[in-house]
Amino acid sequence: MPKCLDDCHTYELDTVLNEGKGWKPGEYLTPFRAVMHFYEMRPDGTKIDGVTNEEVIGVLIHRLNFLNEKWMEGKFRCRENSLAITKLEEALMWLERRTANREKRGVEGKMEP
């Protein structure tokens, strides 16, 4: 499970490093930590670059579609991947709707509800 390192802007993720050029079944993989930092706007107006929720969801949608359609000629297509894609697309739609509503109200990019 990812570990939150601060107030929900920076996460440390468990992952593995493939020490060889090509992974083979049974090959030893070395654990390491990856860090993901989300875009941050502080109350004083300071902005710190990072990824957005929408970008992360977009990556997951792309990856699951790839696994369903192209990885090993689609041999790993499954109902669970398809359902996860649908739910991620729905989550993305709601976040995009939230942004559109904030833009209409003139509060997008501001520290206002």
C-alpha positions in Angstrom: 0.0 0.0 0.0 1.3 3.5 -0.8 2.6 5.5 2.2 1.6 9.1 2.5 4.7 11.2 3.4 3.0 14.5 4.1 -0.5 16.1 3.9 -1.6 13.9 0.9 0.6 15.5 -1.7 3.6 13.1 -1.7 3.4 9.3 -1.7 6.0 6.5 -1.5 5.1 3.4 -3.5 6.5 0.0 -3.2 7.7 -1.4 -6.5 10.4 -3.7 -7.9 13.5 -3.1 -10.0 14.3 -5.6 -12.7 18.1 -5.9 -12.6 18.3 -7.8 -15.9 17.5 -6.6 -19.4 14.4 -8.8 -19.7 12.4 -10.3 -16.9 12.1 -14.1 -16.8 9.8 -16.1 -14.5 11.6 -16.9 -11.3 14.1 -14.0 -11.7 14.9 -12.1 -8.5 13.6 -8.6 -8.5 15.0 -6.0 -6.1 12.4 -3.9 -4.1 12.8 -0.1 -4.3 10.7 3.0 -3.5 9.1 5.3 -6.1 7.8 8.7 -5.1 4.8 10.4 -6.6 4.1 14.0 -5.9 0.7 15.7 -6.7 0.2 19.3 -7.8 0.0 21.5 -4.8 -1.4 24.9 -4.3 -0.7 26.4 -0.9 -2.8 28.9 1.0 -0.2 31.6 0.3 -0.6 31.1 -3.4 2.6 29.1 -4.0 2.2 26.4 -6.6 4.3 23.3 -6.7 4.4 21.1 -9.8 3.1 17.6 -9.7 0.6 15.2 -11.2 -3.1 15.6 -10.9 -5.7 13.0 -9.9 -7.0 13.1 -13.5 -3.6 12.3 -14.9 -3.1 9.3 -12.6 -6.6 8.0 -13.5 -5.8 8.5 -17.2 -2.6 6.5 -16.9 -4.5 3.6 -15.2 -7.2 3.7 -17.9 -4.5 3.5 -20.6 -2.6 0.7 -18.9 -5.7 -1.5 -18.3 -6.9 -0.9 -21.9 -3.4 -1.9 -23.1 -3.5 -5.1 -21.0 -6.9 -5.9 -22.3 -6.3 -5.2 -26.0 -2.6 -5.5 -26.8 -0.5 -7.3 -24.1 0.2 -10.8 -25.4 -2.4 -10.2 -28.2 -5.2 -9.7 -25.6 -4.7 -13.0 -23.8 -5.1 -11.3 -20.4 -8.4 -9.6 -21.3 -10.8 -10.1 -18.4 -14.1 -8.8 -17.1 -12.4 -7.4 -14.0 -10.1 -5.2 -16.1 -13.1 -4.0 -18.2 -15.1 -3.2 -15.1 -12.2 -1.3 -13.5 -11.8 0.7 -16.7 -15.5 1.6 -16.6 -15.3 2.8 -13.0 -12.1 4.7 -13.6 -13.7 6.4 -16.6 -16.6 7.3 -14.3 -14.3 8.7 -11.7 -12.6 10.8 -14.3 -15.9 12.1 -15.6 -16.9 13.3 -12.0 -13.5 15.0 -11.5 -13.8 16.8 -14.9 -17.4 17.8 -14.0 -16.1 19.2 -10.7 -13.5 21.3 -12.6 -16.1 22.5 -15.1 -18.4 23.6 -12.2 -15.5 25.4 -10.5 -14.6 27.2 -13.7 -18.3 28.3 -14.1 -18.2 29.7 -10.6 -14.9 31.4 -11.2 -13.0 29.6 -8.4 -10.9 27.1 -10.3 -7.3 27.6 -9.4 -8.2 29.5 -6.2 -8.2 28.4 -2.6 -12.0 28.7 -2.4 -14.7 26.0 -2.0 
